[in-house]
Amino acid sequence: MFDNILEQQKIQKAQELRKIGINPYAHFLKKEMSISQYKEKFFYIKDLENQRDEGVGGILAGRLKLLRIAGKSIFANIEDEQDNIQIYFNQNILGQEYFDTLKKYLEVGDIVLVEGFPFMTKTGEFSIHVKQIQLVTKAIVPLPEKYHGLTDIEQRYRKRYVDMIMNSQVRKDFILRSKIISYIRAFFENKGFLEVETPMMHPIAGGANAKPFITHHNALGVERFLRIAPELYLKRLIVGGFEAVYEVNRCFRNEGMDLTHNPEFTTIEFYWAYHNYNDLMDLTEELFATLLEKLNLGTKIDFDEKVIDFSKPFERISYKDALKKYGGLNDTIINDREKIILKLQSDGIEVNEKLELGHLQAELFDNYVEDKLINPTFVVDFPISISPLSRRSDEDESIAERFELFIAGREIANGFNELNDPLDQYERFLKQIEAKNAGDEEACEMDEDFVNALGYAMAPTAGEGIGIDRLVMLLLNKKSIRDVILFPAMRPIKSEIKGE
């Protein structure tokens, strides 16, 4: 650890600092303002005749990102969370002995505390003329070289802390992510929704079709599943008497990783009693309008070389009509198992021939429709067989009163009128068990307690889930989900593999 020559040299400098009475890891130090606040407060000096004001100033802190020694003077650049500024100090103000110490021991990457007055340099750069400077934290690992830097994308994700040091835009992106989540919370609270927290470890893997992570509770001696979705617990709260609840939290799915999938991800799920899925679609459109306004993005945004138009009401189209309009398919194929299988196979798409009609229609949708849904589109009325928790349509028992929102060819949200008939729910769970026994690892488990809860009567309710990570990707124009998750899942390097 810390065994290369540069790291050893920096450790040696830290030890030498201690010997001369300077703690390289000082504490109990406070800054008075951020760099942005300093600039805003004192930028008036650009309009003064001498472009400086020695009677004002403040204490700031930041990481040294640039250090240029010019004889008896030093120019440097420090950076805090959101901004950077040039600083200047010299031997005359600090004294020769302390100046020589700083010259010897200060290095790029160190964190310093500075106090000084604002001035404009001859080149017109707003700067701080330092009266006092103190080393706060000595860095012993060198930063990547400025121009070649941390360019390896894998290293950027593995060492996010270095990525954030070297790329200020990365910090800004995650500040925006935090603001987006805050705006979402405020939106739902203003609508009268109550934020709640439900279990992260479930006795039964349920709430969505997905393969779970399995863990073990030692004290109880039982298996537990990291939650796939909070749905079944949130609906229990509706049974208990709450009428509008939401939760922002993590979910876990033991599946592959790609540009839009991470095994742990963030969602918001919300449930609204005495409302239906049309109300949810209206609410979702309003949410997007609010986010675009808060972020000053306008009604048309760029994403992955596409222009997404939010200026019109979102299109609403039935599942089968989408197969026709965007997939170029007809009823003859859509409603015939054998012909769907032949169509998929003729186009070189691997298909499980044991799947029933609804699941085969889903294969058609995934392969011929989804990537064509660029502008916001609600696809409604899904096959009932792929919607085990959705209410069945009164007009057509083969259809679930369900929608998914697609933007830029990706699913962003999933919602439906909730199934509140306990007998129907029980039968649906039994069919899921049959599917699991037939080899479907993502099929839901039987949750008898949830069925029992429905037996106490759940008010007519509509519920929806929105993937926060994909939403942030869309709003920040990021192509990979790893760009919007601080510490995304990564394949282990050799040293991390057990036994290596």
Salt bridges, closest charged atoms under 4 A:
ASP47 OD1 - LYS46 NZ 3.22
GLU54 OE2 - ARG52 NE 3.35
GLU79 OE1 - LYS65 NZ 3.16
GLU79 OE1 - ARG171 NH2 3.15
ASP83 OD1 - LYS39 NZ 3.07
GLU107 OE1 - LYS10 NZ 3.36
GLU107 OE2 - LYS13 NZ 3.17
GLU107 OE1 - LYS138 NZ 2.55
ASP110 OD2 - LYS138 NZ 2.96
GLU145 OE1 - HIS148 ND1 2.73
GLU154 OE1 - ARG158 NH2 3.76
GLU154 OE2 - ARG482 NH1 3.37
ASP163 OD1 - ARG156 NE 2.82
ASP163 OD2 - ARG160 NH1 2.89
ASP173 OD2 - LYS478 NZ 2.88
GLU195 OE2 - ARG185 NH2 2.93
GLU231 OE2 - LYS235 NZ 2.83
GLU247 OE2 - ARG227 NH1 3.18
ASP258 OD1 - HIS261 ND1 2.81
GLU264 OE1 - ARG250 NH1 2.66
ASP282 OD1 - ARG316 NH2 2.66
GLU285 OE2 - ARG316 NH2 3.26
GLU286 OE2 - LYS191 NZ 2.70
ASP304 OD2 - LYS306 NZ 3.64
ASP304 OD1 - LYS479 NZ 3.62
GLU315 OE2 - LYS325 NZ 2.85
ASP331 OD1 - LYS324 NZ 2.98
GLU338 OE2 - ARG337 NH1 3.28
ASP347 OD2 - LYS343 NZ 3.12
GLU356 OE2 - HIS359 ND1 2.46
ASP371 OD1 - LYS372 NZ 3.89
ASP394 OD1 - ARG391 NH2 3.20
GLU401 OE1 - ARG391 NH1 3.14
GLU404 OE2 - ARG402 NH2 2.61
GLU418 OE1 - LYS235 NZ 2.65
ASP424 OD1 - ARG392 NH2 3.38
ASP424 OD1 - ARG428 NE 3.19
GLU441 OE1 - LYS211 NZ 3.55
GLU445 OE2 - LYS436 NZ 3.97
ASP447 OD1 - ARG236 NH2 3.21
ASP449 OD2 - ARG236 NH2 3.01
ASP469 OD1 - ARG177 NH1 2.78
